[in-house]
Amino acid sequence: MFFFFSKSLAFILTPSNLLVMFGLFGLLLLTLKWRRSGILFIGAAIIGTAIAGWSPLGPALLMALEDRFPKPELPKAITGIVMLGGAVDIHITQARGSEAWNDQAERITTVAELANKFPNARIILSGGAGKPDGFNESTITKQALVAMGLPDARLELETQSRNTCENAAQSVLVATPKADEVWLLVTSASHMPRAMACFRAVNFNVVPYPVDYHTRGAEDLRRMQESAVDGLAEVDLAAHEWVGLISYRIAGLTHEFFPAP
């Protein structure tokens, strides 16, 4: 139930969707002869789109997430690596019969690099909400890593999870970590706070290894976005993570709202 509720809530609270709904509601009010209210909603939609699209709002919201867990110095040895799904466009991949990656594909290349650096480390690919036909994101990611030269036997799949906290709950069952083991968690930097909250909730002590940054630093706060589309995309991404942090905490899936290192 929470999964479907969270997906519906995420759609409604996505800023770009919300702005479009404001504009459409304003048009509806105009057709009902509520001119002042209609103009108010349409104006709010236009101004909101301009702010979200052109201002540094998106980078500011993302930077707070991406800077929360700095990339650590790697230890001399690790037990394993957990990579969270999100890099595969599963629908295009299945429809076209060809691997389709999104802008989070750095997760995969990073895991390949770490696997070569730590040849004895276990590798768990988490995520995919396994389908009856066996077509899922973790399987596609495994095929890509094997094509990069990693042995098939090193790659362990977790294909039942549908969201980040299910990633954590299912991954800890696969890994069965011991207290003295060192595990790296690889996911996007903006997603790391939510991921860490979920992994801590199931007592899986992982070392955050963030990748896939979208911001450069303070200079992003002093420049206007080159495209309103890019700005809206960054605001949407940031909102997705902040809403996720809040909803997971309210639902009792995590024990902290904004985990710190």
N, C-alpha and C positions, 0 to 999 in steps of 0.2 A: 504493500500500500504506500509506504513512504517513497519508494522508487518512483511510482507514477505521479504521486503528489508533487515530489520535488521537480520532476521534469515539467509538469504543468506550470508550477510556480516560476521555474527558471525562464520559461517562454514568456510569461507575462511580465516578469521583472527585467527582462533584457532591455536595456535602455533604448536601442533602436526600435524594437517592437513597441515599447511603451510610447515613444514619440509618434510613431505612425498611428497608434490607437487614439492618441490625443487629437491628432489632426482629423481622423475620420469621425470621431465623436463631435468635433467642432462643426464639421460639415453637416452631420445629422441635426445638430441643434439649429443650424442656419435654415435647413429645409423645414424645420418645425416652427420657424419664425421667432426663435429665441436668438435674435441677432447678436446681442451683447455677449451672451455666454458663448455662442459659437465663435465669435471673433477672439474671445479670450483664450479658448482652447486651441484654436488654430495658431494664434500668436505664440502661445506657450510651446507648441510643437516646433514652430520655425526657430524661435530663439533657442530652445533646448537643443535642437539639431545643430545650430551654429556653434553653440558652446561646446557640445560634446565632439563635434567634428573638427573644429579648428583650434580650440584652446589646448593647453597642456594638461587638461583634466585627466585624460586617459593615461599618459605617462606618469602622472603623479600618483594615481591609484595603483598602477602596476608596480611602480618603483617601491612603494611601501611593502608590497608582497615579495618582489624579487630580491630586495636587500635584507629580508628578515633572516635568511639562512645563507651566510657567505659560503662559497665553495671551500671545503677544508683541504688541508694538506693530506695527501694519501698516506696511510700507514704502510709499513713494510710488508705486511701480509693481511689478507682479508679472508673471511670464510665464504662469503658469497655476495651476489649482487641481485637486487630486486629491481626490475624495470617495470614501471607502470605503463599500461597501454594508453593510446591516444594519438599515436603517430600515423596510424593507417586510416584512410577513408574506406571503411569496410563496404559501403554501398557501391561506390564506383568500382572498387576492386572486384566485387562479386559480379556486377553488371557487365564490366568490360573484360573480365578474365585476365586482368593485368594489374600488378601491384600499383596502388595509388597512394602516395604519401602526402601528408600535409606539412605545415610549417613546424611541426614538433618532431620531425624525423631525426633531429640531433640526438634524441634519446637513443636511437638505434646505433648511430655511429659512435656515440660515447661508450655504449656497452661493448661494442666490438673492440674499441681501444683498451678499455679496462680489462676485458677478457684476455687480451694478449699480454697485458702487463702483469696480470695475476692468473697464470695458467692453471692453477689448482683451485680457483674459486668456483663455487657453484653459481649458476645463472638461472634465475627464475623470471619468466616473462608472465606478468600478471595482467589479466583483463581480457574481455572479449565477449562475455555473456554467451557462452557456448550455444550454438544452434544445433538442431537435430542432425543436420547434414555434416556437422563437424567443421563448418566454415566459421572461423572466428579470427579475431585480430592477433592473438598470441601465435596461432599457427602460421599466419602470414609473416609475422615478424621473425619467427624461427626460420622460415625458409630464406628470408633475406640474410640473416646472420650466418646460416650455413653456406650461402652463396659467397659470403665474405671470407669464408675459410674456417669458421668455428665448427668443431666436431658436433655432430647431432646429439651425441650422448651427454654433452655438457648442458644442454638446454632443457630446463624443466618448465612445463606449462601449467598455468592456472587459468582456466577458461570459464569459470562460473560467475565471476564478479561482474556487477553492472555499474558500480560507482566506486568512489575512492575508499570508503570505509569497508565495502565488501572486498576490495583489493587487499586491504590490510588483514581482514579476518580470514580470507582464504589463503593468503600468502604465508601467514604464520603456521597454518596447518601443513603446508607443503614444506616449509623450511625447517620446522621444529627446532628453532634456534636454542642454543645453550647460553648460559649467562656470560661465559667468557669469549663468545664468538663475536666477530666483527662483520657486520653486514652493511653494504652501501645501498642507499635508496636513490635511484635515478629517475627523475621526473623534471618537468619544466619548473623553472625558478618561481614563476608566479603561482604555481600549483603546490609548491613545497610546503607552505604553512598548513594547508588543509590536509595534505598527505601525512605530515608529521603528527598532526592532531589525531588522525585515524590510527596510525601505527602505534602511537603511545597508548591509545585507548585499549588496544589488544595486547599491550605489554611486549611488543616487538621492538626491541631497542636497535634502531638503525641509525647509520650516519648519513645525513642528508648530502647528496651530491647533485646540486641543481645544474640544469643545462637550459638551453633554449631561451635565452634572454631576449626581451623585446625593447628594453630601454638601455640608453647609454650612460645615464647618470644625470647629474644636476643640470647639464646643458640642455637636456630635453625640456626642462621646466621654463626655459627662456626663449623657446622658439614656437612658432605657429606651425600647425600641421600642414603639410604640403597638399593633402587631400582630405576632404571631409569623410570620405569612405574609410581611410586609414584611421582617422581619429575615432570614428564611431566603432570600428572593429576593436580598438584598444580599450575603449570604455566598456564595450560589451564583454570582453575577456575579463577585465578587472571586476566588473559587476558579478559575473558568473562565479568568480572565486570568493568574493566578499559575501555574496548571498549563500554560497555553499558553507562557508565558515559559520555564518549565523544559524542557518537551518540545521546543520549537523549538531551544533551545540544545543539548540532548543529541543531537538528530537532526542537528546541524550546519547547520541552516537559517539560524541567526543567529551572530554573532560575539561577542555580549555578552549576559549574562543579564538585567541591569536597566539599560538605557541611560540616560544622564544627558544633560541639555542640553549 
